Amino acid sequence: MIRKAVQSDMDGIGAMLSAVHDAEEAGLTATGWKRAIYPTRATAEAALARDDLFVLEEDGTVLGMGVINQSQVDVYAGAPWRYPAPDEQVMVLHTLAIHPAARGRGRATAFVRYYEDYARAHGCPYLRIDTNERNAAARRLYHKLGFGEIAVVPCTFNGLEGIPLMLLEKRLEA
C-alpha cells in the first residue's frame, strides 16, 4: 500500500533509510546518498510537515518512501526540457527510496506508477525526476517506465559540491 505518511511512520522511515545507507556504504548500491547528509530522518520530517511525504507499507512495515510535489529544484530552471511545461502542470518525484531487502520485487515500479496516477489526479501531465548520474539502477527503472534522460547538470546537493544530477522527464498520455 502506498499512502501519505503520518508521524507514526517516522521510526520505520528512519530504519529504512539506515538500511539504504548501509547498502550504499557496503557497495551494494550506488545512489550517491550520504548518511547524515541525505536523505535523513530530518529530510522525511520536513516532507511530512509539508504534507508531501508518501510511504510504501506492507504488513505494517515501511519498505519505501518518496516525496511528491510540484517543487522543482533550482537546476531544473536552465535544463533543456523536451516538454517546456508551465510549472503548475509539472509534478516531481524526489527521494524515492526502497528498503534494500525489498528491492527487485516491483515496489519501486509501483511507487512510480502511484506518482503518475497522483500527477494525473492533480492535473499535471508532465513528470520530472532527478537522480545521481551514477545511480544506474534508478536510471534503468525510469527508462523502462518511459522517462527520457534530458541532461546531466552539476550541482551542489545538501552541501556536496559537483554532484552530477541526471534530469529525466515524461509526458503522461491523456
N, C-alpha and C positions, 0 to 999 in steps of 0.2 A: 504494500500500500504506500502510495506517495501522497503526502498531505502537508499542509502548513505546519511548521514546527511550533511547539509550545515549550514553556520553561522547563517542564519535566523531562524534555528530550536532551537537555544540555549535558548531563553526565554521559549519556550514550554517545552524543556527538563528540565530546571530548575523548572518550575511549576510542572511537572510530578514527578520529584524526591522529591520535597517538599511534595507532596501528599503521596508518598510512605513512607517517613519518618513519616508523620502524622499518617498513619495507623499503622506503627511499634510502635510508641510511645503510641498509644491508645490500643495496644494489639490485633489489628485486624489481624496482620500478624506476622510472625516470621522469617524475613530474616537474622537477626543478624547484619544488617547495622545500622550505627550510623550517625545521622545528623551532618554535619560539618566535618565528618571524611571520610565516604564512603557510597555510591557514592555521589559526589558533582558535581556542575556545572564545577568545575575545572577538575574533572575526565573526564567529557564529552568533555571539551575544549581540553584536551591533546589527547584524542582519535580522535577528529576532525582534529587536527593538524597532526596526523599520518595517516589520511585518512582511519581509520578502525572503525568509528562510524556509526551505522545504526539506522534508526528510523522507527517506525510503525506509520503511519499517516492516519487519517480518517477525511475527510471533513476539511482539513487544520489544524487539531489539532494533536499534538504529543501525542500519547497514550502509546508509548513504545519506548525502546531503548535497544541496545546491542552493544557490541564490538566484532568484528570477526577478528581474525588474527592468525598468527602462533606462537605467543609468549606464551610459556609455562612457568608458574610461577615456581620459584625455587624448591618448594616442589614436583613438578612432577618428578624431576630427580631420586629420590630414590623410587618411587612408584612401586608396583608390577603389572604393567600393563599386562593385558591379551594379548594385542597386542603390542609387543615391536617394534613399528614402527619408521622408521627414521624420524627425525624432519621435513624434507621437505614434508612428507606425512601426517602431523598432522595439523588439523585446530582446533582452540579453540574458544569457545564462552564464553565471560566474561560479567558480569554485565547486565544480562537480567533483565529489569525492565518494568513492565506494570502498568499503572495508576490503582489504586485500584478500581475506578469506572468502569473500562473497563474489569475487570477480569471476568473469568467464561464464556467467550464467544468465546473461541478458539484462542485468539490473541497470547498467549504465544506459543501454538502449532504451529500456522502459522509462528511465528518468528523462532522457532527451525527448521521447515521444510525449511524455507528460508536459514538458516545456512547450513543445509545438502546439499541443491542444490548449494549453493555458494562453499562449500568444493569440491563437485564433479566437478564443473566447473573449479576449480583451482588444480585439480589433487591430492586431499587429501582425501583418503578413510578412514582415521582414525580421529574420533572426540573425543575431550576431553572437559570436563566441570567440574567446581567445584562449590560447594555451601556450605554454613554453614550447618553443620550436623543437626542443629535444624530446618532448613527450610524444613519442611515436605511436604509442597505444591509443592515446586520445585522438591523434590526427587520423589514424586508420578508422576509428569508430566514426568520427564526424564525416569523413569521406564516404564511408559505407551508408551513412544516413542522409547523404545528399548535400552536405555542406561543401562549398568551394573555398579553397585557400586563396586569400586575397593578397597578403603581403606579410613579410616579417619586418617588424619595427623594433628597434632597440628602445628600451625604456628603463626607467628607474622604478622598481617594483618593491614597495614596502622597504625602501632604503637600500635595496640591492641594485647596484648600477649595471647597465649593459645587458639586461635580460632580453633575449630575443623572443619577442612575443609574436606568435603566429595568429593572424586575424582570419576568421572564417565567417562566411555568411550563407544564408539560404533564403530563398523566397518561397513561402508556402503557396501551394496551389489553392485556388478558391474552392 
